[in-house]
Amino acid sequence: MAQKATSTAGFEKWEETPIAQKENQPKFTRAAVVNTYAGDLEGKGHLEYQMAYITEKHAPFHAYEQFVGTLHGKSGTFVLAHQGEWKDGAAKASWNIVPGSGTGELKGISGKGHYEATGEVQTWQVELEYDFADNGSVE
């Protein structure tokens, strides 16, 4: 049975650099980011965003994030795959736990979630629905 986790997330580090930018074409950037989590999900996430700025106010993005910490008191790591967009000052995204990426007490974890950060907020709410494989591992 799936469980639900809610936490507050915030940027500890955001370093965005251009990948490519040509006149009259979308600007491509990457951002090396460290997120901190407090709540049911407690720890840090190290991730790399890639963004395509269609306009100055609209950028679809994707990222992979290595989470290290605890989830409802179970410690370990797992990888989150993000897919979303930043538009008119708000970032909305969904994420999925990459199958087979759980370690430690989080081995066998699967799940999905979402988040939304609006305006110039320093923290935002995240939600994650998750479950564990019956045998403790993902095949």
VMD Tcl script that builds the backbone (N, CA, C; Angstrom):
set m [mol new atoms 417]
animate dup $m
set s [atomselect $m all]
$s set {name element resname resid chain x y z} {
  {N N MET 1 A 0.837 -1.180 0.000}
  {CA C MET 1 A 0.000 0.000 0.000}
  {C C MET 1 A 0.884 1.246 0.000}
  {N N ALA 2 A 0.580 2.173 -0.885}
  {CA C ALA 2 A 1.386 3.390 -1.021}
  {C C ALA 2 A 1.270 4.264 0.220}
  {N N GLN 3 A 2.386 4.889 0.567}
  {CA C GLN 3 A 2.433 5.845 1.662}
  {C C GLN 3 A 2.680 7.227 1.080}
  {N N LYS 4 A 2.323 8.245 1.844}
  {CA C LYS 4 A 2.491 9.618 1.381}
  {C C LYS 4 A 3.442 10.364 2.302}
  {N N ALA 5 A 4.371 11.103 1.699}
  {CA C ALA 5 A 5.310 11.936 2.442}
  {C C ALA 5 A 5.168 13.378 1.965}
  {N N THR 6 A 5.182 14.306 2.907}
  {CA C THR 6 A 5.210 15.726 2.576}
  {C C THR 6 A 6.398 16.359 3.289}
  {N N SER 7 A 7.029 17.295 2.612}
  {CA C SER 7 A 8.197 17.973 3.170}
  {C C SER 7 A 8.294 19.378 2.610}
  {N N THR 8 A 9.146 20.142 3.243}
  {CA C THR 8 A 9.507 21.460 2.745}
  {C C THR 8 A 10.878 21.337 2.108}
  {N N ALA 9 A 11.027 21.907 0.922}
  {CA C ALA 9 A 12.309 21.881 0.217}
  {C C ALA 9 A 12.801 23.304 0.021}
  {N N GLY 10 A 14.104 23.446 -0.111}
  {CA C GLY 10 A 14.701 24.754 -0.383}
  {C C GLY 10 A 16.053 24.592 -1.040}
  {N N PHE 11 A 16.465 25.636 -1.772}
  {CA C PHE 11 A 17.773 25.606 -2.425}
  {C C PHE 11 A 18.876 25.935 -1.433}
  {N N GLU 12 A 19.871 25.087 -1.372}
  {CA C GLU 12 A 21.106 25.410 -0.652}
  {C C GLU 12 A 22.112 26.016 -1.627}
  {N N LYS 13 A 22.023 25.559 -2.890}
  {CA C LYS 13 A 22.928 26.054 -3.930}
  {C C LYS 13 A 22.195 26.010 -5.267}
  {N N TRP 14 A 22.389 27.044 -6.093}
  {CA C TRP 14 A 21.878 27.082 -7.467}
  {C C TRP 14 A 22.929 27.777 -8.318}
  {N N GLU 15 A 23.580 27.029 -9.205}
  {CA C GLU 15 A 24.589 27.591 -10.098}
  {C C GLU 15 A 24.192 27.280 -11.537}
  {N N GLU 16 A 23.591 28.273 -12.209}
  {CA C GLU 16 A 23.109 28.090 -13.573}
  {C C GLU 16 A 24.117 28.649 -14.568}
  {N N THR 17 A 24.419 27.851 -15.597}
  {CA C THR 17 A 25.358 28.263 -16.634}
  {C C THR 17 A 24.783 27.940 -18.006}
  {N N PRO 18 A 25.120 28.754 -19.016}
  {CA C PRO 18 A 24.615 28.477 -20.361}
  {C C PRO 18 A 25.285 27.255 -20.985}
  {N N ILE 19 A 24.504 26.508 -21.752}
  {CA C ILE 19 A 25.043 25.413 -22.558}
  {C C ILE 19 A 25.222 25.932 -23.982}
  {N N ALA 20 A 24.161 26.564 -24.506}
  {CA C ALA 20 A 24.196 27.119 -25.860}
  {C C ALA 20 A 23.175 28.241 -25.950}
  {N N GLN 21 A 23.555 29.272 -26.664}
  {CA C GLN 21 A 22.626 30.364 -26.901}
  {C C GLN 21 A 22.981 30.993 -28.242}
  {N N LYS 22 A 22.026 30.914 -29.170}
  {CA C LYS 22 A 22.220 31.508 -30.491}
  {C C LYS 22 A 21.065 32.464 -30.742}
  {N N GLU 23 A 21.349 33.481 -31.500}
  {CA C GLU 23 A 20.338 34.495 -31.794}
  {C C GLU 23 A 19.097 33.862 -32.416}
  {N N ASN 24 A 17.927 34.296 -31.940}
  {CA C ASN 24 A 16.618 33.840 -32.421}
  {C C ASN 24 A 16.360 32.356 -32.195}
  {N N GLN 25 A 17.045 31.763 -31.207}
  {CA C GLN 25 A 16.810 30.370 -30.845}
  {C C GLN 25 A 16.686 30.278 -29.331}
  {N N PRO 26 A 16.033 29.226 -28.832}
  {CA C PRO 26 A 15.930 29.061 -27.378}
  {C C PRO 26 A 17.312 28.990 -26.724}
  {N N LYS 27 A 17.402 29.531 -25.526}
  {CA C LYS 27 A 18.635 29.470 -24.738}
  {C C LYS 27 A 18.611 28.175 -23.930}
  {N N PHE 28 A 19.709 27.409 -23.960}
  {CA C PHE 28 A 19.829 26.187 -23.192}
  {C C PHE 28 A 20.779 26.433 -22.031}
  {N N THR 29 A 20.363 26.014 -20.811}
  {CA C THR 29 A 21.211 26.165 -19.633}
  {C C THR 29 A 21.185 24.888 -18.815}
  {N N ARG 30 A 22.147 24.790 -17.905}
  {CA C ARG 30 A 22.153 23.729 -16.905}
  {C C ARG 30 A 22.341 24.402 -15.556}
  {N N ALA 31 A 21.831 23.763 -14.525}
  {CA C ALA 31 A 21.999 24.297 -13.173}
  {C C ALA 31 A 22.405 23.157 -12.246}
  {N N ALA 32 A 23.541 23.343 -11.566}
  {CA C ALA 32 A 23.974 22.425 -10.516}
  {C C ALA 32 A 23.322 22.917 -9.229}
  {N N VAL 33 A 22.560 22.032 -8.581}
  {CA C VAL 33 A 21.701 22.444 -7.470}
  {C C VAL 33 A 21.870 21.491 -6.288}
  {N N VAL 34 A 21.770 22.046 -5.097}
  {CA C VAL 34 A 21.660 21.248 -3.879}
  {C C VAL 34 A 20.379 21.697 -3.188}
  {N N ASN 35 A 19.470 20.753 -2.983}
  {CA C ASN 35 A 18.225 21.008 -2.252}
  {C C ASN 35 A 18.353 20.452 -0.841}
  {N N THR 36 A 17.692 21.105 0.099}
  {CA C THR 36 A 17.566 20.564 1.444}
  {C C THR 36 A 16.093 20.240 1.672}
  {N N TYR 37 A 15.834 19.156 2.401}
  {CA C TYR 37 A 14.471 18.706 2.688}
  {C C TYR 37 A 14.275 18.582 4.191}
  {N N ALA 38 A 13.110 19.019 4.662}
  {CA C ALA 38 A 12.745 18.896 6.075}
  {C C ALA 38 A 11.306 18.435 6.156}
  {N N GLY 39 A 11.059 17.411 6.966}
  {CA C GLY 39 A 9.720 16.847 7.105}
  {C C GLY 39 A 9.796 15.334 7.020}
  {N N ASP 40 A 8.800 14.719 6.375}
  {CA C ASP 40 A 8.820 13.260 6.200}
  {C C ASP 40 A 10.045 12.825 5.404}
  {N N LEU 41 A 10.441 13.637 4.454}
  {CA C LEU 41 A 11.649 13.455 3.651}
  {C C LEU 41 A 12.680 14.406 4.249}
  {N N GLU 42 A 13.762 13.868 4.802}
  {CA C GLU 42 A 14.742 14.675 5.539}
  {C C GLU 42 A 16.125 14.398 4.973}
  {N N GLY 43 A 16.783 15.425 4.437}
  {CA C GLY 43 A 18.126 15.221 3.902}
  {C C GLY 43 A 18.459 16.217 2.819}
  {N N LYS 44 A 19.331 15.781 1.886}
  {CA C LYS 44 A 19.783 16.643 0.797}
  {C C LYS 44 A 19.624 15.932 -0.533}
  {N N GLY 45 A 19.409 16.727 -1.554}
  {CA C GLY 45 A 19.364 16.231 -2.913}
  {C C GLY 45 A 20.365 16.978 -3.772}
  {N N HIS 46 A 21.186 16.244 -4.499}
  {CA C HIS 46 A 22.149 16.830 -5.427}
  {C C HIS 46 A 21.624 16.558 -6.830}
  {N N LEU 47 A 21.413 17.626 -7.606}
  {CA C LEU 47 A 20.804 17.429 -8.913}
  {C C LEU 47 A 21.359 18.362 -9.956}
  {N N GLU 48 A 21.066 18.017 -11.195}
  {CA C GLU 48 A 21.449 18.815 -12.350}
  {C C GLU 48 A 20.209 19.013 -13.209}
  {N N TYR 49 A 19.793 20.279 -13.313}
  {CA C TYR 49 A 18.694 20.652 -14.201}
  {C C TYR 49 A 19.248 20.967 -15.582}
  {N N GLN 50 A 18.473 20.686 -16.611}
  {CA C GLN 50 A 18.718 21.200 -17.956}
  {C C GLN 50 A 17.434 21.910 -18.366}
  {N N MET 51 A 17.597 23.148 -18.864}
  {CA C MET 51 A 16.446 23.991 -19.181}
  {C C MET 51 A 16.564 24.528 -20.598}
  {N N ALA 52 A 15.419 24.670 -21.254}
  {CA C ALA 52 A 15.345 25.284 -22.582}
  {C C ALA 52 A 14.421 26.494 -22.467}
  {N N TYR 53 A 15.011 27.684 -22.475}
  {CA C TYR 53 A 14.225 28.912 -22.349}
  {C C TYR 53 A 13.576 29.230 -23.692}
  {N N ILE 54 A 12.295 28.898 -23.812}
  {CA C ILE 54 A 11.540 29.191 -25.021}
  {C C ILE 54 A 11.363 30.706 -25.139}
  {N N THR 55 A 11.081 31.342 -23.997}
  {CA C THR 55 A 11.066 32.797 -23.868}
  {C C THR 55 A 11.785 33.109 -22.555}
  {N N GLU 56 A 11.936 34.383 -22.233}
  {CA C GLU 56 A 12.579 34.753 -20.974}
  {C C GLU 56 A 11.749 34.332 -19.764}
  {N N LYS 57 A 10.448 34.044 -19.973}
  {CA C LYS 57 A 9.557 33.684 -18.870}
  {C C LYS 57 A 9.023 32.257 -18.961}
  {N N HIS 58 A 9.595 31.438 -19.850}
  {CA C HIS 58 A 9.099 30.065 -20.008}
  {C C HIS 58 A 10.249 29.126 -20.352}
  {N N ALA 59 A 10.469 28.138 -19.461}
  {CA C ALA 59 A 11.552 27.173 -19.677}
  {C C ALA 59 A 11.136 25.782 -19.219}
  {N N PRO 60 A 10.834 24.877 -20.149}
  {CA C PRO 60 A 10.668 23.477 -19.762}
  {C C PRO 60 A 12.002 22.952 -19.223}
  {N N PHE 61 A 11.939 21.975 -18.280}
  {CA C PHE 61 A 13.164 21.443 -17.698}
  {C C PHE 61 A 13.018 19.979 -17.354}
  {N N HIS 62 A 14.173 19.332 -17.181}
  {CA C HIS 62 A 14.236 17.988 -16.606}
  {C C HIS 62 A 15.498 17.914 -15.754}
  {N N ALA 63 A 15.527 16.947 -14.865}
  {CA C ALA 63 A 16.667 16.802 -13.963}
  {C C ALA 63 A 16.689 15.396 -13.374}
  {N N TYR 64 A 17.864 15.001 -12.915}
  {CA C TYR 64 A 18.015 13.821 -12.072}
  {C C TYR 64 A 18.581 14.297 -10.741}
  {N N GLU 65 A 18.037 13.744 -9.659}
  {CA C GLU 65 A 18.435 14.151 -8.318}
  {C C GLU 65 A 18.782 12.932 -7.476}
  {N N GLN 66 A 19.948 12.960 -6.847}
  {CA C GLN 66 A 20.356 11.912 -5.906}
  {C C GLN 66 A 19.970 12.385 -4.512}
  {N N PHE 67 A 18.943 11.759 -3.933}
  {CA C PHE 67 A 18.531 12.100 -2.570}
  {C C PHE 67 A 19.301 11.237 -1.584}
  {N N VAL 68 A 19.803 11.873 -0.517}
  {CA C VAL 68 A 20.522 11.181 0.560}
  {C C VAL 68 A 19.899 11.636 1.869}
  {N N GLY 69 A 19.352 10.682 2.634}
  {CA C GLY 69 A 18.755 11.065 3.910}
  {C C GLY 69 A 17.798 10.019 4.423}
  {N N THR 70 A 16.684 10.484 4.998}
  {CA C THR 70 A 15.689 9.572 5.552}
  {C C THR 70 A 14.313 9.886 4.986}
  {N N LEU 71 A 13.501 8.863 4.908}
  {CA C LEU 71 A 12.104 8.970 4.506}
  {C C LEU 71 A 11.288 8.233 5.556}
  {N N HIS 72 A 10.486 8.974 6.304}
  {CA C HIS 72 A 9.749 8.409 7.433}
  {C C HIS 72 A 10.672 7.558 8.319}
  {N N GLY 73 A 11.880 8.077 8.580}
  {CA C GLY 73 A 12.812 7.425 9.493}
  {C C GLY 73 A 13.680 6.338 8.894}
  {N N LYS 74 A 13.441 5.937 7.637}
  {CA C LYS 74 A 14.278 4.929 6.970}
  {C C LYS 74 A 15.388 5.650 6.219}
  {N N SER 75 A 16.643 5.230 6.441}
  {CA C SER 75 A 17.757 5.937 5.816}
  {C C SER 75 A 18.255 5.226 4.571}
  {N N GLY 76 A 18.788 6.034 3.654}
  {CA C GLY 76 A 19.337 5.511 2.414}
  {C C GLY 76 A 19.362 6.582 1.348}
  {N N THR 77 A 19.412 6.132 0.109}
  {CA C THR 77 A 19.439 7.039 -1.033}
  {C C THR 77 A 18.492 6.528 -2.105}
  {N N PHE 78 A 18.090 7.414 -3.012}
  {CA C PHE 78 A 17.390 7.039 -4.231}
  {C C PHE 78 A 17.509 8.186 -5.223}
  {N N VAL 79 A 17.166 7.910 -6.475}
  {CA C VAL 79 A 17.265 8.901 -7.540}
  {C C VAL 79 A 15.864 9.309 -7.969}
  {N N LEU 80 A 15.664 10.624 -8.101}
  {CA C LEU 80 A 14.413 11.190 -8.588}
  {C C LEU 80 A 14.623 11.743 -9.997}
  {N N ALA 81 A 13.703 11.443 -10.911}
  {CA C ALA 81 A 13.717 12.023 -12.256}
  {C C ALA 81 A 12.627 13.095 -12.297}
  {N N HIS 82 A 13.030 14.344 -12.537}
  {CA C HIS 82 A 12.113 15.483 -12.574}
  {C C HIS 82 A 11.732 15.819 -14.015}
  {N N GLN 83 A 10.496 16.275 -14.213}
  {CA C GLN 83 A 10.031 16.775 -15.503}
  {C C GLN 83 A 9.074 17.910 -15.207}
  {N N GLY 84 A 9.325 19.104 -15.764}
  {CA C GLY 84 A 8.426 20.207 -15.471}
  {C C GLY 84 A 8.696 21.417 -16.317}
  {N N GLU 85 A 8.167 22.546 -15.845}
  {CA C GLU 85 A 8.392 23.796 -16.549}
  {C C GLU 85 A 8.348 24.967 -15.578}
  {N N TRP 86 A 9.120 25.962 -15.899}
  {CA C TRP 86 A 9.089 27.243 -15.203}
  {C C TRP 86 A 8.391 28.200 -16.152}
  {N N LYS 87 A 7.316 28.822 -15.674}
  {CA C LYS 87 A 6.547 29.711 -16.543}
  {C C LYS 87 A 5.968 30.843 -15.712}
  {N N ASP 88 A 6.209 32.072 -16.158}
  {CA C ASP 88 A 5.672 33.269 -15.500}
  {C C ASP 88 A 5.967 33.287 -14.002}
  {N N GLY 89 A 7.176 32.869 -13.624}
  {CA C GLY 89 A 7.605 32.956 -12.240}
  {C C GLY 89 A 7.231 31.783 -11.355}
  {N N ALA 90 A 6.647 30.724 -11.923}
  {CA C ALA 90 A 6.281 29.547 -11.130}
  {C C ALA 90 A 6.894 28.294 -11.753}
  {N N ALA 91 A 7.469 27.453 -10.898}
  {CA C ALA 91 A 8.006 26.167 -11.346}
  {C C ALA 91 A 7.055 25.070 -10.890}
  {N N LYS 92 A 6.584 24.261 -11.843}
  {CA C LYS 92 A 5.713 23.120 -11.545}
  {C C LYS 92 A 6.364 21.887 -12.143}
  {N N ALA 93 A 6.404 20.811 -11.350}
  {CA C ALA 93 A 7.053 19.607 -11.845}
  {C C ALA 93 A 6.475 18.360 -11.199}
  {N N SER 94 A 6.647 17.261 -11.913}
  {CA C SER 94 A 6.370 15.939 -11.350}
  {C C SER 94 A 7.707 15.219 -11.290}
  {N N TRP 95 A 7.761 14.190 -10.451}
  {CA C TRP 95 A 8.983 13.416 -10.332}
  {C C TRP 95 A 8.639 11.964 -10.076}
  {N N ASN 96 A 9.545 11.096 -10.483}
  {CA C ASN 96 A 9.404 9.657 -10.289}
  {C C ASN 96 A 10.697 9.125 -9.695}
  {N N ILE 97 A 10.559 8.154 -8.804}
  {CA C ILE 97 A 11.748 7.480 -8.295}
  {C C ILE 97 A 12.237 6.523 -9.377}
  {N N VAL 98 A 13.509 6.615 -9.725}
  {CA C VAL 98 A 14.084 5.755 -10.752}
  {C C VAL 98 A 14.116 4.329 -10.209}
  {N N PRO 99 A 13.471 3.376 -10.919}
  {CA C PRO 99 A 13.426 1.990 -10.447}
  {C C PRO 99 A 14.825 1.422 -10.206}
  {N N GLY 100 A 14.989 0.734 -9.073}
  {CA C GLY 100 A 16.245 0.093 -8.737}
  {C C GLY 100 A 17.275 1.012 -8.111}
  {N N SER 101 A 16.934 2.291 -7.893}
  {CA C SER 101 A 17.931 3.244 -7.395}
  {C C SER 101 A 18.007 3.323 -5.868}
  {N N GLY 102 A 17.081 2.714 -5.153}
  {CA C GLY 102 A 17.082 2.798 -3.696}
  {C C GLY 102 A 18.214 1.997 -3.064}
  {N N THR 103 A 18.794 2.560 -1.984}
  {CA C THR 103 A 19.851 1.871 -1.241}
  {C C THR 103 A 19.519 1.899 0.247}
  {N N GLY 104 A 20.264 1.115 1.017}
  {CA C GLY 104 A 20.054 1.076 2.459}
  {C C GLY 104 A 18.638 0.618 2.784}
  {N N GLU 105 A 18.028 1.268 3.761}
  {CA C GLU 105 A 16.651 0.934 4.142}
  {C C GLU 105 A 15.632 1.371 3.098}
  {N N LEU 106 A 16.074 2.094 2.064}
  {CA C LEU 106 A 15.186 2.545 0.988}
  {C C LEU 106 A 15.304 1.667 -0.256}
  {N N LYS 107 A 15.997 0.538 -0.126}
  {CA C LYS 107 A 16.114 -0.407 -1.240}
  {C C LYS 107 A 14.729 -0.924 -1.605}
  {N N GLY 108 A 14.446 -0.994 -2.913}
  {CA C GLY 108 A 13.161 -1.486 -3.381}
  {C C GLY 108 A 12.075 -0.419 -3.461}
  {N N ILE 109 A 12.418 0.844 -3.191}
  {CA C ILE 109 A 11.427 1.915 -3.210}
  {C C ILE 109 A 11.012 2.253 -4.639}
  {N N SER 110 A 9.750 2.614 -4.795}
  {CA C SER 110 A 9.221 3.145 -6.054}
  {C C SER 110 A 8.233 4.239 -5.683}
  {N N GLY 111 A 7.970 5.119 -6.614}
  {CA C GLY 111 A 6.994 6.152 -6.314}
  {C C GLY 111 A 7.052 7.334 -7.252}
  {N N LYS 112 A 6.176 8.293 -6.951}
  {CA C LYS 112 A 6.070 9.500 -7.771}
  {C C LYS 112 A 5.560 10.637 -6.894}
  {N N GLY 113 A 5.731 11.835 -7.391}
  {CA C GLY 113 A 5.263 12.987 -6.634}
  {C C GLY 113 A 5.267 14.236 -7.471}
  {N N HIS 114 A 5.145 15.365 -6.778}
  {CA C HIS 114 A 5.108 16.641 -7.481}
  {C C HIS 114 A 5.461 17.776 -6.526}
  {N N TYR 115 A 5.716 18.929 -7.116}
  {CA C TYR 115 A 5.964 20.143 -6.348}
  {C C TYR 115 A 5.642 21.352 -7.205}
  {N N GLU 116 A 5.432 22.474 -6.530}
  {CA C GLU 116 A 5.198 23.744 -7.196}
  {C C GLU 116 A 5.813 24.840 -6.343}
  {N N ALA 117 A 6.628 25.664 -6.974}
  {CA C ALA 117 A 7.239 26.808 -6.299}
  {C C ALA 117 A 6.831 28.060 -7.066}
  {N N THR 118 A 6.182 28.978 -6.397}
  {CA C THR 118 A 5.708 30.181 -7.067}
  {C C THR 118 A 6.455 31.414 -6.576}
  {N N GLY 119 A 6.636 32.359 -7.486}
  {CA C GLY 119 A 7.271 33.618 -7.128}
  {C C GLY 119 A 8.707 33.430 -6.696}
  {N N GLU 120 A 9.152 34.291 -5.832}
  {CA C GLU 120 A 10.533 34.283 -5.346}
  {C C GLU 120 A 10.635 33.586 -3.992}
  {N N VAL 121 A 9.917 32.484 -3.816}
  {CA C VAL 121 A 9.912 31.785 -2.534}
  {C C VAL 121 A 11.268 31.147 -2.261}
  {N N GLN 122 A 11.608 31.025 -0.997}
  {CA C GLN 122 A 12.846 30.376 -0.582}
  {C C GLN 122 A 12.633 28.895 -0.296}
  {N N THR 123 A 11.397 28.518 0.049}
  {CA C THR 123 A 11.053 27.116 0.307}
  {C C THR 123 A 9.708 26.814 -0.351}
  {N N TRP 124 A 9.444 25.527 -0.569}
  {CA C TRP 124 A 8.198 25.098 -1.188}
  {C C TRP 124 A 7.858 23.707 -0.685}
  {N N GLN 125 A 6.598 23.320 -0.856}
  {CA C GLN 125 A 6.121 22.006 -0.416}
  {C C GLN 125 A 6.322 20.971 -1.517}
  {N N VAL 126 A 6.720 19.768 -1.127}
  {CA C VAL 126 A 6.839 18.642 -2.045}
  {C C VAL 126 A 6.005 17.482 -1.506}
  {N N GLU 127 A 5.494 16.680 -2.418}
  {CA C GLU 127 A 4.748 15.480 -2.045}
  {C C GLU 127 A 5.328 14.288 -2.775}
  {N N LEU 128 A 5.364 13.159 -2.084}
  {CA C LEU 128 A 5.879 11.921 -2.650}
  {C C LEU 128 A 4.994 10.774 -2.179}
  {N N GLU 129 A 4.453 10.013 -3.125}
  {CA C GLU 129 A 3.739 8.771 -2.817}
  {C C GLU 129 A 4.692 7.635 -3.155}
  {N N TYR 130 A 4.879 6.710 -2.212}
  {CA C TYR 130 A 5.879 5.673 -2.429}
  {C C TYR 130 A 5.429 4.349 -1.844}
  {N N ASP 131 A 6.127 3.303 -2.297}
  {CA C ASP 131 A 5.888 1.948 -1.813}
  {C C ASP 131 A 7.206 1.186 -1.951}
  {N N PHE 132 A 7.241 0.003 -1.378}
  {CA C PHE 132 A 8.418 -0.855 -1.471}
  {C C PHE 132 A 8.039 -2.171 -2.116}
  {N N ALA 133 A 8.967 -2.733 -2.920}
  {CA C ALA 133 A 8.764 -4.054 -3.499}
  {C C ALA 133 A 8.657 -5.067 -2.366}
  {N N ASP 134 A 7.831 -6.097 -2.553}
  {CA C ASP 134 A 7.619 -7.110 -1.509}
  {C C ASP 134 A 8.910 -7.761 -1.041}
  {N N ASN 135 A 9.850 -7.975 -1.986}
  {CA C ASN 135 A 11.081 -8.670 -1.624}
  {C C ASN 135 A 12.214 -7.724 -1.244}
  {N N GLY 136 A 11.929 -6.425 -1.187}
  {CA C GLY 136 A 12.949 -5.465 -0.780}
  {C C GLY 136 A 13.863 -4.997 -1.902}
  {N N SER 137 A 13.611 -5.461 -3.130}
  {CA C SER 137 A 14.432 -4.980 -4.237}
  {C C SER 137 A 13.590 -4.894 -5.507}
  {N N VAL 138 A 14.040 -4.080 -6.423}
  {CA C VAL 138 A 13.376 -3.936 -7.716}
  {C C VAL 138 A 14.152 -4.768 -8.724}
  {N N GLU 139 A 13.477 -5.619 -9.430}
  {CA C GLU 139 A 14.141 -6.491 -10.423}
  {C C GLU 139 A 14.071 -5.850 -11.775}
}
mol reanalyze $m
mol bondsrecalc $m
mol representation Tube
mol addrep $m
